[in-house]
Structures are given as C-alpha cells and as structure tokens.
Amino acid sequence: MKLILLAVGKTDAGPLEALIADFERRLNHYIPFEIGIVPDIRTKGKVKPEQLKEKEAEAILRALHPQDALWLLDEKGREYSSRGFAGQLQKCMNAGPKRLVLVIGGAYGFSEGLRTRADRTVSLSKMTFNHQVVRLLAVEQLYRAFSILRGDPYHND
C-alpha cells in the first residue's frame, strides 16, 4: 500500500518544513509515503465558504484514484489514541487498498460531497491548529503509528 498525505496549499519554508521532511524520510522506511499539494484556490473577489469548499473538493477528487481509501483529517472526526490510530491503519492495510490518502482541507474544512466520499474522518485534536502545524502533527502521528505496528521503541505508553 502507498500512503499519501494530501494538503490544500503549500507549506511555508522554515523550521516546520524541515521537521515535516524529517518525518517524511523516517516514514518511508516503513511504507511508501509522499506528501501531495492541492494548490490554493485563487479567487477574485469574495467567494462564499461553501463555494470555496466545493472548488477545493473538486481539486482533491481529481487527485484521487477511484479505488483509493480516503481519510479526512478534520476536527469533527473521530479521535483515537496513538495505538488506536495505528490499529485503524492496520485494518485499512489488511483491507488491501493500493493507496490510502489522508487529506488536510482548506481553512473552511470539507464539502459535504467530499465527506460522503470519505471512508473515515479522523480528528487529531478537538482544538483548531493552523494547516502548517496539522501537517507536522499528521506525519508525526503516522510515523508513530507505524513504529507501534513494527514494535519499534519510538512510542511509550
């Protein structure tokens, strides 16, 4: 299985980018992994949040393959412990999709259509974080989950 973290908008250069790249490198020791970027939707004038979410959803859906497992990272999703999250990843891998795509949405979240397409919605926290920080949290938790699954000593209970 290939694991993809898809995010709306690019990561700013700087310390977070270096940390994200470090966890990306580490994660590739466990599973083929890549980070994909859906460009920010450029709007002229005022666009309603629902319209922006629809445009972002269209771009996200273009990046998906029909058989992809799709997990949305969203504060309204289900929360897991790190071990619970690792267990969900293991179940997904056992189900056999070729790709699992985790998506970090734009500032207003996800359209209802994208929520309907999703196989799972996961919350990293009930708190709201900026998208740069969410990317770091996501790759760190993915790395932690795979270290748990492999029995490596990164995670401590």
DSSP file (Angstrom, degrees, kcal/mol; ACC not computed):
  #  RESIDUE AA STRUCTURE BP1 BP2  ACC     N-H-->O    O-->H-N    N-H-->O    O-->H-N    TCO  KAPPA ALPHA  PHI   PSI    X-CA   Y-CA   Z-CA
    1    1 A M              0   0    0      0, 0.0     2,-0.4     0, 0.0    98,-0.2   0.000 360.0 360.0 360.0 146.1    0.0    0.0    0.0
    2    2 A K  E     -a   99   0A   0     96,-2.7    98,-2.6    29,-0.1     2,-0.5  -0.900 360.0-147.4-107.0 139.8    1.1    3.6   -0.6
    3    3 A L  E     -ab 100  33A   0     29,-3.0    31,-1.7    -2,-0.4     2,-0.4  -0.918  16.0-174.4-110.1 129.3    0.3    6.3    1.9
    4    4 A I  E     -ab 101  34A   0     96,-2.8    98,-3.1    -2,-0.5     2,-0.6  -0.987  16.4-158.8-128.6 130.4   -0.3    9.8    0.7
    5    5 A L  E     -ab 102  35A   0     29,-2.4    31,-2.8    -2,-0.4     2,-0.5  -0.948  18.3-167.6-104.3 115.7   -0.9   12.9    2.8
    6    6 A L  E     -ab 103  36A   0     96,-3.4    98,-2.9    -2,-0.6     2,-0.4  -0.906   7.1-177.8-109.4 127.6   -2.7   15.4    0.6
    7    7 A A  E     -ab 104  37A   0     29,-2.4    31,-3.2    -2,-0.5     2,-0.6  -0.944  28.9-122.7-128.4 145.9   -2.9   19.1    1.8
    8    8 A V  E    S+ b   0  38A   0     96,-1.6    32,-0.1    -2,-0.4    29,-0.1  -0.776  84.5   8.3 -84.6 122.2   -4.6   22.2    0.4
    9    9 A G  S    S-     0   0    0     29,-3.2    29,-0.2    -2,-0.6     2,-0.1   0.161  93.4 -77.0  86.9 153.6   -1.9   24.9    0.0
   10   10 A K        -     0   0    0     27,-0.1     2,-0.4     1,-0.1    -2,-0.0  -0.415  41.9-107.5 -85.7 160.3    1.9   24.6    0.3
   11   11 A T        -     0   0    0     -2,-0.1    -1,-0.1     1,-0.1     2,-0.1  -0.715  37.2-116.3 -83.9 133.5    3.9   24.5    3.5
   12   12 A D        -     0   0    0     -2,-0.4     5,-0.4     1,-0.1     4,-0.1  -0.404  35.0-103.8 -66.1 145.4    5.8   27.7    4.2
   13   13 A A  S    S+     0   0    0      3,-0.1     3,-0.1     4,-0.1    -1,-0.1  -0.370  78.2  68.1 -65.8 148.9    9.6   27.3    4.2
   14   14 A G  S  > S-     0   0    0      1,-0.1     4,-1.7    -3,-0.1     3,-0.3  -0.920  98.8 -25.3 138.3-162.5   11.2   27.2    7.6
   15   15 A P  H  > S+     0   0    0      0, 0.0     4,-2.0     0, 0.0     5,-0.2   0.846 129.0  52.1 -58.6 -38.9   11.5   25.1   10.7
   16   16 A L  H  > S+     0   0    0      1,-0.2     4,-2.9     2,-0.2     5,-0.2   0.906 106.8  54.0 -65.2 -39.6    8.2   23.2   10.2
   17   17 A E  H  > S+     0   0    0     -5,-0.4     4,-2.3    -3,-0.3    -1,-0.2   0.898 108.7  49.1 -60.5 -40.4    9.1   22.3    6.7
   18   18 A A  H  X S+     0   0    0     -4,-1.7     4,-1.9     2,-0.2    -1,-0.2   0.901 112.2  47.8 -66.6 -41.1   12.4   20.7    7.9
   19   19 A L  H  X S+     0   0    0     -4,-2.0     4,-2.2     2,-0.2     5,-0.2   0.916 111.7  49.9 -65.6 -43.2   10.5   18.8   10.7
   20   20 A I  H  X S+     0   0    0     -4,-2.9     4,-2.4     1,-0.2    -2,-0.2   0.926 110.4  50.6 -60.7 -44.8    7.9   17.5    8.2
   21   21 A A  H  X S+     0   0    0     -4,-2.3     4,-2.3    -5,-0.2    -1,-0.2   0.866 107.8  54.0 -62.0 -36.9   10.6   16.4    5.8
   22   22 A D  H  X S+     0   0    0     -4,-1.9     4,-2.3     2,-0.2    -1,-0.2   0.939 111.7  43.0 -63.8 -47.1   12.4   14.6    8.6
   23   23 A F  H  X S+     0   0    0     -4,-2.2     4,-2.7     2,-0.2    -2,-0.2   0.850 111.3  56.1 -68.8 -32.3    9.3   12.6    9.5
   24   24 A E  H  X S+     0   0    0     -4,-2.4     4,-1.6    -5,-0.2    -1,-0.2   0.928 109.1  46.8 -61.4 -44.8    8.6   12.0    5.8
   25   25 A R  H  < S+     0   0    0     -4,-2.3     4,-0.4     1,-0.2    -2,-0.2   0.926 114.2  47.3 -62.5 -45.4   12.0   10.5    5.4
   26   26 A R  H >< S+     0   0    0     -4,-2.3     3,-1.6     1,-0.2     4,-0.4   0.907 109.2  53.8 -62.8 -42.2   11.5    8.3    8.5
   27   27 A L  H >X S+     0   0    0     -4,-2.7     4,-2.0     1,-0.3     3,-1.9   0.838  96.6  66.2 -64.2 -33.5    8.1    7.2    7.4
   28   28 A N  T 3< S+     0   0    0     -4,-1.6    -1,-0.3     1,-0.3    -2,-0.2   0.639  89.0  67.5 -65.6 -12.6    9.4    6.0    4.1
   29   29 A H  T <4 S+     0   0    0     -3,-1.6    -1,-0.3    -4,-0.4    -2,-0.2   0.744 111.2  33.8 -73.6 -22.8   11.4    3.3    6.0
   30   30 A Y  T <4 S-     0   0    0     -3,-1.9    -2,-0.2    -4,-0.4    -1,-0.1   0.804 132.2  -4.3 -98.5 -37.5    8.1    1.7    6.8
   31   31 A I  S  < S-     0   0    0     -4,-2.0    -1,-0.3   -28,-0.0     2,-0.3  -0.993  81.6 -85.9-157.6 147.4    5.8    2.3    3.8
   32   32 A P        +     0   0    0      0, 0.0   -29,-3.0     0, 0.0     2,-0.4  -0.480  60.8 174.8 -59.8 124.9    5.9    4.2    0.5
   33   33 A F  E     +b    3   0A   0     -2,-0.3     2,-0.3   -31,-0.2   -29,-0.2  -0.990  15.6 169.1-140.4 141.1    4.8    7.7    1.5
   34   34 A E  E     -b    4   0A   0    -31,-1.7   -29,-2.4    -2,-0.4     2,-0.5  -0.991  27.4-131.9-148.0 156.9    4.5   11.0   -0.2
   35   35 A I  E     -b    5   0A   0     -2,-0.3     2,-0.3   -31,-0.2   -29,-0.2  -0.943  25.1-166.0-108.1 128.0    3.0   14.4    0.5
   36   36 A G  E     -b    6   0A   0    -31,-2.8   -29,-2.4    -2,-0.5     2,-0.5  -0.854   7.0-146.1-113.3 150.9    0.9   15.9   -2.2
   37   37 A I  E     -b    7   0A   0     -2,-0.3   -29,-0.2   -31,-0.2   -27,-0.1  -0.962   5.6-158.6-120.2 129.8   -0.3   19.5   -2.5
   38   38 A V  E     -b    8   0A   0    -31,-3.2   -29,-3.2    -2,-0.5     3,-0.1  -0.942  38.2-115.9 -98.0 119.3   -3.5   20.8   -3.9
   39   39 A P        -     0   0    0      0, 0.0    20,-0.1     0, 0.0     3,-0.0  -0.181  33.0 -95.6 -57.9 146.8   -2.9   24.4   -4.9
   40   40 A D        -     0   0    0      1,-0.1     2,-0.7   -32,-0.1    -3,-0.0  -0.314  42.4-110.8 -54.9 142.9   -4.8   27.1   -3.0
   41   41 A I        -     0   0    0     -3,-0.1     2,-0.5    11,-0.1    -1,-0.1  -0.724  29.9-143.1 -80.5 117.5   -7.9   28.1   -4.9
   42   42 A R        -     0   0    0     -2,-0.7     2,-0.4    -3,-0.0    -1,-0.0  -0.711  22.0-171.8 -83.9 125.6   -7.3   31.7   -6.2
   43   43 A T        -     0   0    0     -2,-0.5     2,-0.6     2,-0.1     4,-0.1  -0.922  20.3-142.6-121.4 145.5  -10.4   33.7   -6.1
   44   44 A K  S    S-     0   0    0     -2,-0.4     2,-0.1     2,-0.1    -2,-0.0  -0.928  74.2 -15.7-104.3 120.3  -11.2   37.1   -7.4
   45   45 A G  S    S-     0   0    0     -2,-0.6     2,-0.4     2,-0.1    -2,-0.1  -0.379 114.6 -22.1  82.2-166.3  -13.5   39.0   -5.0
   46   46 A K        -     0   0    0     -2,-0.1     2,-0.4    -3,-0.0    -2,-0.1  -0.653  57.3-174.5 -86.0 131.7  -15.5   37.4   -2.3
   47   47 A V        -     0   0    0     -2,-0.4    -2,-0.1    -4,-0.1    -4,-0.0  -0.987  28.7-116.7-122.3 134.0  -16.3   33.8   -2.5
   48   48 A K    >>  -     0   0    0     -2,-0.4     4,-2.2     1,-0.1     3,-0.5  -0.378  26.0-116.1 -67.6 146.9  -18.6   32.1    0.0
   49   49 A P  H 3> S+     0   0    0      0, 0.0     4,-2.6     0, 0.0     5,-0.2   0.859 115.3  55.2 -52.6 -39.1  -17.0   29.4    2.2
   50   50 A E  H 3> S+     0   0    0      1,-0.2     4,-1.9     2,-0.2     5,-0.1   0.895 108.3  48.3 -63.7 -38.8  -19.3   26.7    0.7
   51   51 A Q  H <> S+     0   0    0     -3,-0.5     4,-2.2     2,-0.2    -1,-0.2   0.903 111.5  49.6 -66.9 -40.9  -18.2   27.6   -2.8
   52   52 A L  H  X S+     0   0    0     -4,-2.2     4,-2.6     1,-0.2     5,-0.2   0.916 109.5  51.5 -63.9 -43.4  -14.6   27.5   -1.8
   53   53 A K  H  X S+     0   0    0     -4,-2.6     4,-2.4     1,-0.2    58,-0.5   0.885 109.7  50.8 -61.1 -38.4  -15.0   24.1   -0.2
   54   54 A E  H  X S+     0   0    0     -4,-1.9     4,-2.2     2,-0.2    -1,-0.2   0.916 110.5  48.0 -65.4 -43.1  -16.7   22.8   -3.4
   55   55 A K  H  X S+     0   0    0     -4,-2.2     4,-1.8     2,-0.2    -2,-0.2   0.912 113.3  47.8 -64.7 -42.0  -13.8   24.1   -5.5
   56   56 A E  H  X S+     0   0    0     -4,-2.6     4,-2.6     1,-0.2    -2,-0.2   0.908 109.6  53.7 -64.2 -40.7  -11.2   22.5   -3.2
   57   57 A A  H  X S+     0   0    0     -4,-2.4     4,-3.1     1,-0.2     5,-0.2   0.903 106.1  52.6 -60.3 -41.6  -13.2   19.2   -3.2
   58   58 A E  H  X S+     0   0    0     -4,-2.2     4,-1.7     1,-0.2    -1,-0.2   0.918 111.1  46.6 -60.0 -43.3  -13.1   19.2   -7.0
   59   59 A A  H  X S+     0   0    0     -4,-1.8     4,-0.9     2,-0.2    -2,-0.2   0.899 113.5  48.5 -66.6 -40.4   -9.3   19.6   -6.9
   60   60 A I  H >X S+     0   0    0     -4,-2.6     3,-0.9     1,-0.2     4,-0.5   0.934 110.0  51.4 -64.5 -46.1   -8.9   16.9   -4.2
   61   61 A L  H >< S+     0   0    0     -4,-3.1     3,-0.9     1,-0.3    -1,-0.2   0.841 104.2  58.0 -62.8 -32.8  -11.2   14.4   -6.1
   62   62 A R  H 3< S+     0   0    0     -4,-1.7    -1,-0.3     1,-0.2    -2,-0.2   0.805 103.8  53.7 -64.7 -27.7   -9.1   15.0   -9.2
   63   63 A A  H << S+     0   0    0     -4,-0.9    -1,-0.2    -3,-0.9     2,-0.2   0.584  97.8  86.3 -82.5  -9.8   -6.0   13.8   -7.3
   64   64 A L    <<  -     0   0    0     -3,-0.9     6,-0.0    -4,-0.5    -3,-0.0  -0.570  70.0-136.6 -93.5 153.7   -7.7   10.6   -6.2
   65   65 A H    >   -     0   0    0     -2,-0.2     3,-1.7     1,-0.1    -2,-0.1  -0.781  32.2-112.2 -96.9 152.2   -7.9    7.2   -7.9
   66   66 A P  T 3  S+     0   0    0      0, 0.0    -1,-0.1     0, 0.0    -2,-0.0   0.825 115.5  46.0 -56.7 -33.9  -11.4    5.6   -7.8
   67   67 A Q  T 3  S+     0   0    0      2,-0.1    32,-0.2    -3,-0.0    31,-0.2   0.427  84.6 125.3 -91.0   2.0  -10.2    2.7   -5.5
   68   68 A D    <   -     0   0    0     -3,-1.7     2,-0.4    29,-0.1    32,-0.2  -0.309  62.5-127.7 -61.8 139.9   -8.3    4.9   -3.0
   69   69 A A  E     -c  100   0A   0     30,-2.5    32,-3.0    49,-0.0     2,-0.5  -0.769  30.9-154.0 -79.3 134.9   -9.2    4.7    0.6
   70   70 A L  E     +c  101   0A   0     -2,-0.4    49,-2.9    47,-0.2    50,-1.4  -0.960  18.0 179.9-123.6 121.6   -9.9    8.3    1.7
   71   71 A W  E     -cd 102 120A   0     30,-2.7    32,-2.4    -2,-0.5     2,-0.4  -0.980  15.9-149.5-118.4 127.9   -9.5    9.6    5.3
   72   72 A L  E     -cd 103 121A   0     48,-2.5    50,-3.2    -2,-0.5     2,-0.8  -0.813   8.3-142.1 -95.0 134.5  -10.2   13.2    6.0
   73   73 A L  E     +cd 104 122A   0     30,-2.9    32,-0.6    -2,-0.4     2,-0.3  -0.874  43.6 149.0 -95.2 112.6   -8.3   14.9    8.9
   74   74 A D  E >   -     0   0A   0     48,-2.7     3,-2.4    -2,-0.8    51,-0.1  -0.999  58.2-126.0-151.7 138.5  -10.9   17.1   10.5
   75   75 A E  E 3  S+     0   0A   0     -2,-0.3    48,-0.1     1,-0.3    -1,-0.1   0.700 112.4  58.5 -61.4 -18.2  -11.6   18.4   14.0
   76   76 A K  E 3  S+     0   0A   0     46,-0.1    -1,-0.3     2,-0.1    47,-0.1   0.425  91.5  98.0 -89.2   0.5  -15.1   17.0   13.7
   77   77 A G  E <  S-     0   0A   0     -3,-2.4     2,-0.3    45,-0.2    45,-0.3  -0.048  88.0 -72.5 -80.2-175.5  -13.8   13.4   13.1
   78   78 A R  E     - d   0 122A   0     43,-2.7    45,-2.4     1,-0.0     2,-0.3  -0.618  46.1-134.3 -80.4 134.9  -13.3   10.6   15.5
   79   79 A E  E     - d   0 123A   0     -2,-0.3     2,-0.3    43,-0.2    45,-0.1  -0.678  24.5-175.3 -89.3 145.1  -10.5   10.9   17.9
   80   80 A Y        -     0   0    0     43,-0.6     2,-0.1    -2,-0.3    42,-0.0  -0.949  27.4-117.5-132.3 153.4   -8.1    7.9   18.5
   81   81 A S     >  -     0   0    0     -2,-0.3     4,-2.7     1,-0.1     5,-0.2  -0.395  45.3-100.4 -72.4 169.3   -5.2    7.3   20.9
   82   82 A S  H  > S+     0   0    0      1,-0.2     4,-2.2     2,-0.2     5,-0.1   0.910 127.3  47.3 -61.7 -40.5   -1.9    6.7   19.0
   83   83 A R  H  > S+     0   0    0      2,-0.2     4,-2.2     1,-0.2    -1,-0.2   0.890 111.7  50.8 -66.7 -38.5   -2.4    2.9   19.5
   84   84 A G  H  > S+     0   0    0      2,-0.2     4,-2.0     1,-0.2    -2,-0.2   0.901 109.9  49.6 -64.7 -40.6   -6.0    3.1   18.3
   85   85 A F  H  X S+     0   0    0     -4,-2.7     4,-2.2     2,-0.2    -2,-0.2   0.909 109.4  51.9 -63.3 -42.9   -4.9    5.1   15.2
   86   86 A A  H  X S+     0   0    0     -4,-2.2     4,-2.3     1,-0.2    -2,-0.2   0.903 108.1  52.6 -59.6 -41.2   -2.2    2.5   14.5
   87   87 A G  H  X S+     0   0    0     -4,-2.2     4,-2.3     1,-0.2    -1,-0.2   0.885 107.7  50.4 -62.4 -39.3   -4.9   -0.2   14.7
   88   88 A Q  H  X S+     0   0    0     -4,-2.0     4,-2.2     2,-0.2    -1,-0.2   0.887 109.5  51.0 -67.0 -38.4   -7.1    1.6   12.2
   89   89 A L  H  X S+     0   0    0     -4,-2.2     4,-2.6     2,-0.2    -2,-0.2   0.911 109.4  51.1 -63.0 -41.2   -4.2    1.9    9.8
   90   90 A Q  H  X S+     0   0    0     -4,-2.3     4,-2.5     2,-0.2    -2,-0.2   0.918 109.4  50.0 -62.7 -43.5   -3.5   -1.8   10.2
   91   91 A K  H  X S+     0   0    0     -4,-2.3     4,-1.4     2,-0.2    -1,-0.2   0.905 111.1  49.8 -60.8 -41.2   -7.2   -2.6    9.4
   92   92 A C  H  X S+     0   0    0     -4,-2.2     4,-0.7     2,-0.2     3,-0.3   0.934 110.9  48.3 -63.5 -45.8   -7.0   -0.4    6.4
   93   93 A M  H >< S+     0   0    0     -4,-2.6     3,-1.0     1,-0.2    -2,-0.2   0.892 109.4  53.6 -62.0 -38.6   -3.8   -2.1    5.1
   94   94 A N  H 3< S+     0   0    0     -4,-2.5    -1,-0.2     1,-0.2    -2,-0.2   0.806  99.6  62.3 -65.5 -28.6   -5.4   -5.5    5.7
   95   95 A A  H 3< S-     0   0    0     -4,-1.4    -1,-0.2    -3,-0.3    -2,-0.2   0.701 109.1-128.7 -72.1 -19.0   -8.4   -4.5    3.6
   96   96 A G    <<  +     0   0    0     -3,-1.0    -3,-0.1    -4,-0.7    -2,-0.1   0.673  44.1 162.4  88.4  20.4   -6.0   -4.1    0.7
   97   97 A P        -     0   0    0      0, 0.0    -1,-0.2     0, 0.0     3,-0.1  -0.440  39.1-136.3 -68.0 150.9   -6.3   -0.7   -1.0
   98   98 A K  S    S+     0   0    0      1,-0.2   -96,-2.7   -31,-0.2     2,-0.4   0.821  87.7  25.5 -73.3 -29.8   -3.4    0.2   -3.2
   99   99 A R  E     -a    2   0A   0    -98,-0.2   -30,-2.5   -32,-0.2     2,-0.5  -0.998  58.8-161.9-138.7 138.6   -3.4    3.7   -1.7
  100  100 A L  E     -ac   3  69A   0    -98,-2.6   -96,-2.8    -2,-0.4     2,-0.6  -0.988  17.8-164.6-112.9 121.9   -4.6    5.4    1.5
  101  101 A V  E     -ac   4  70A   0    -32,-3.0   -30,-2.7    -2,-0.5     2,-0.5  -0.939   5.1-166.7-113.0 119.0   -5.0    9.1    1.0
  102  102 A L  E     -ac   5  71A   0    -98,-3.1   -96,-3.4    -2,-0.6     2,-0.5  -0.897  15.0-154.4-101.7 132.9   -5.3   11.3    4.1
  103  103 A V  E     -ac   6  72A   0    -32,-2.4   -30,-2.9    -2,-0.5     2,-0.6  -0.920  17.5-162.2-119.9 131.8   -6.4   14.8    3.4
  104  104 A I  E     -ac   7  73A   0    -98,-2.9   -96,-1.6    -2,-0.5   -30,-0.1  -0.956  29.9-149.5-103.0 117.5   -5.9   18.1    5.2
  105  105 A G        -     0   0    0    -32,-0.6   -97,-0.3    -2,-0.6     5,-0.1   0.019  17.8 -84.6 -80.5-173.5   -8.5   20.5    3.9
  106  106 A G  B >   -E  109   0B   0      3,-0.7     3,-1.6   -99,-0.1    -1,-0.2  -0.048  59.1 -73.8 -81.0-171.9   -8.6   24.2    3.5
  107  107 A A  T 3  S+     0   0    0      1,-0.3     3,-0.1     2,-0.0    -2,-0.1   0.748 131.3  44.8 -60.5 -27.5   -9.4   26.9    6.0
  108  108 A Y  T 3  S-     0   0    0      1,-0.3    -1,-0.3   -59,-0.1     2,-0.2   0.360 107.3-127.3-101.8   5.5  -13.2   26.1    5.9
  109  109 A G  B <   -E  106   0B   0     -3,-1.6    -3,-0.7   -56,-0.0    -1,-0.3  -0.601  47.4 -26.0  90.0-147.8  -13.0   22.4    6.0
  110  110 A F        -     0   0    0     -2,-0.2   -56,-0.1    -5,-0.1   -57,-0.1  -0.784  53.6-115.3-115.2 149.4  -14.6   19.9    3.6
  111  111 A S     >  -     0   0    0    -58,-0.5     4,-2.1    -2,-0.3     5,-0.1  -0.353  32.3-113.6 -71.8 160.2  -17.6   20.0    1.4
  112  112 A E  H  > S+     0   0    0      1,-0.2     4,-2.2     2,-0.2     5,-0.2   0.868 116.8  57.6 -64.3 -35.7  -20.4   17.6    2.1
  113  113 A G  H  > S+     0   0    0      2,-0.2     4,-1.6     1,-0.2    -1,-0.2   0.901 107.6  46.0 -62.0 -40.9  -19.7   15.7   -1.1
  114  114 A L  H  > S+     0   0    0      2,-0.2     4,-1.5     1,-0.2    -1,-0.2   0.885 110.1  54.2 -69.4 -38.2  -16.2   15.0   -0.1
  115  115 A R  H  < S+     0   0    0     -4,-2.1    -2,-0.2     1,-0.2    -1,-0.2   0.885 107.5  51.4 -60.8 -37.6  -17.3   13.9    3.4
  116  116 A T  H  < S+     0   0    0     -4,-2.2    -1,-0.2     1,-0.2    -2,-0.2   0.881 109.3  49.6 -67.1 -37.6  -19.7   11.5    1.6
  117  117 A R  H  < S+     0   0    0     -4,-1.6   -47,-0.2    -5,-0.2    -1,-0.2   0.758  92.6 100.9 -70.7 -25.2  -16.8   10.1   -0.5
  118  118 A A     <  -     0   0    0     -4,-1.5   -47,-0.2     1,-0.1     3,-0.1  -0.296  59.4-156.5 -68.6 143.7  -14.6    9.6    2.6
  119  119 A D  S    S+     0   0    0    -49,-2.9     2,-0.3     1,-0.3   -48,-0.2   0.712  80.3   4.2 -85.0 -25.0  -14.1    6.2    4.2
  120  120 A R  E     -d   71   0A   0    -50,-1.4   -48,-2.5     2,-0.0     2,-0.5  -0.986  58.1-147.1-159.2 148.0  -13.2    7.8    7.6
  121  121 A T  E     -d   72   0A   0     -2,-0.3   -43,-2.7   -50,-0.2     2,-0.4  -0.989  23.3-168.6-122.8 122.3  -12.9   11.1    9.3
  122  122 A V  E     -d   78   0A   0    -50,-3.2   -48,-2.7    -2,-0.5     2,-0.5  -0.901  11.2-151.1-116.8 135.3  -10.2   11.4   11.9
  123  123 A S  E     -d   79   0A   0    -45,-2.4   -43,-0.6    -2,-0.4   -48,-0.1  -0.909   8.1-167.8-103.9 129.2   -9.6   14.2   14.4
  124  124 A L  S    S-     0   0    0     -2,-0.5     2,-0.3     1,-0.4    -1,-0.1   0.683  80.3 -19.6 -81.2 -20.0   -6.0   14.9   15.5
  125  125 A S        -     0   0    0      2,-0.1    -1,-0.4   -51,-0.1   -48,-0.1  -0.923  55.7-118.4-175.4 155.5   -7.5   17.1   18.3
  126  126 A K  S    S+     0   0    0     -2,-0.3     2,-0.1    -3,-0.1   -51,-0.1   0.659  94.1  89.0 -76.4 -15.9  -10.7   18.9   19.1
  127  127 A M  S    S-     0   0    0      1,-0.1     2,-0.5    -3,-0.0    -2,-0.1  -0.404  84.6-116.9 -76.0 159.2   -8.5   22.1   19.1
  128  128 A T        -     0   0    0     -2,-0.1     2,-0.3   -53,-0.0    -2,-0.1  -0.847  33.3-177.3 -98.8 133.0   -8.0   24.0   15.9
  129  129 A F        -     0   0    0     -2,-0.5     2,-0.1    -4,-0.1    -4,-0.0  -0.880  32.8-100.6-122.5 156.5   -4.5   24.3   14.5
  130  130 A N     >  -     0   0    0     -2,-0.3     4,-2.1     1,-0.1     3,-0.4  -0.399  40.8-107.1 -72.2 161.6   -3.2   26.1   11.5
  131  131 A H  H  > S+     0   0    0      1,-0.2     4,-1.6     2,-0.2     5,-0.1   0.768 117.0  58.6 -65.8 -26.3   -2.6   24.0    8.5
  132  132 A Q  H  > S+     0   0    0      2,-0.2     4,-1.4     1,-0.2    -1,-0.2   0.935 109.4  43.9 -65.6 -45.3    1.2   24.1    8.8
  133  133 A V  H  > S+     0   0    0     -3,-0.4     4,-2.8     1,-0.2    -2,-0.2   0.879 108.6  58.0 -68.4 -38.3    1.1   22.6   12.3
  134  134 A V  H  X S+     0   0    0     -4,-2.1     4,-2.9     1,-0.2    -1,-0.2   0.889 103.0  54.3 -59.9 -38.8   -1.5   20.0   11.2
  135  135 A R  H  X S+     0   0    0     -4,-1.6     4,-2.3     2,-0.2     5,-0.2   0.921 110.5  45.7 -61.3 -43.3    0.9   18.7    8.6
  136  136 A L  H  X S+     0   0    0     -4,-1.4     4,-2.3     2,-0.2     5,-0.2   0.941 113.7  48.6 -64.9 -46.5    3.6   18.2   11.2
  137  137 A L  H  X S+     0   0    0     -4,-2.8     4,-2.6     1,-0.2    -2,-0.2   0.910 111.7  50.9 -59.2 -41.9    1.1   16.5   13.6
  138  138 A A  H  X S+     0   0    0     -4,-2.9     4,-2.3    -5,-0.2    -1,-0.2   0.939 112.1  43.6 -64.1 -48.5   -0.1   14.2   10.9
  139  139 A V  H  X S+     0   0    0     -4,-2.3     4,-2.3     1,-0.2    -1,-0.2   0.871 114.5  51.3 -68.6 -33.4    3.3   13.0    9.7
  140  140 A E  H  X S+     0   0    0     -4,-2.3     4,-2.8    -5,-0.2    -1,-0.2   0.933 112.0  46.2 -66.8 -43.4    4.5   12.5   13.3
  141  141 A Q  H  X S+     0   0    0     -4,-2.6     4,-2.6    -5,-0.2    -2,-0.2   0.858 111.7  51.6 -68.4 -34.1    1.4   10.5   14.2
  142  142 A L  H  X S+     0   0    0     -4,-2.3     4,-2.3     2,-0.2    -1,-0.2   0.935 112.2  46.4 -64.5 -45.0    1.7    8.4   11.0
  143  143 A Y  H  X S+     0   0    0     -4,-2.3     4,-2.2     1,-0.2    -2,-0.2   0.932 113.1  49.7 -61.0 -45.1    5.4    7.7   11.9
  144  144 A R  H  X S+     0   0    0     -4,-2.8     4,-2.2     1,-0.2    -2,-0.2   0.915 109.3  52.4 -59.9 -44.2    4.4    6.9   15.5
  145  145 A A  H  X S+     0   0    0     -4,-2.6     4,-2.5     1,-0.2    -1,-0.2   0.920 110.9  45.8 -60.5 -45.2    1.6    4.6   14.3
  146  146 A F  H  X S+     0   0    0     -4,-2.3     4,-1.9     1,-0.2    -1,-0.2   0.845 110.2  53.6 -70.2 -31.7    4.0    2.6   12.0
  147  147 A S  H  X>S+     0   0    0     -4,-2.2     5,-2.3    -5,-0.2     4,-0.7   0.880 110.1  49.3 -67.5 -35.3    6.6    2.4   14.8
  148  148 A I  H ><5S+     0   0    0     -4,-2.2     3,-0.9     3,-0.2    -2,-0.2   0.945 110.4  49.7 -63.8 -48.6    3.9    1.0   17.0
  149  149 A L  H 3<5S+     0   0    0     -4,-2.5    -2,-0.2     1,-0.3    -1,-0.2   0.839 115.1  43.9 -61.5 -33.6    2.9   -1.6   14.4
  150  150 A R  H 3<5S-     0   0    0     -4,-1.9    -1,-0.3    -5,-0.2    -2,-0.2   0.552 111.3-119.8 -87.7  -8.2    6.5   -2.6   13.9
  151  151 A G  T <<5 +     0   0    0     -3,-0.9    -3,-0.2    -4,-0.7    -4,-0.1   0.724  57.1 157.1  76.3  20.5    7.2   -2.7   17.7
  152  152 A D    > < -     0   0    0     -5,-2.3     3,-0.7    -6,-0.2    -1,-0.2  -0.442  52.2-113.9 -77.6 156.8    9.9   -0.1   17.4
  153  153 A P  T 3  S+     0   0    0      0, 0.0    -1,-0.1     0, 0.0    -5,-0.1   0.219  87.8 100.2 -82.4  17.4   10.8    1.8   20.6
  154  154 A Y  T 3  S+     0   0    0    -11,-0.1     2,-0.3    -7,-0.1   -10,-0.1   0.926  73.8  62.7 -67.1 -44.1    9.6    5.3   19.5
  155  155 A H    <   -     0   0    0     -3,-0.7     2,-0.4   -11,-0.2    -1,-0.0  -0.651  64.3-168.0 -89.7 135.6    6.2    5.2   21.3
  156  156 A N              0   0    0     -2,-0.3    -2,-0.0     1,-0.1     0, 0.0  -0.984 360.0 360.0-120.7 133.2    6.0    5.0   25.1
  157  157 A D              0   0    0     -2,-0.4    -1,-0.1     0, 0.0    -2,-0.0   0.440 360.0 360.0 -88.2 360.0    2.7    4.2   26.8
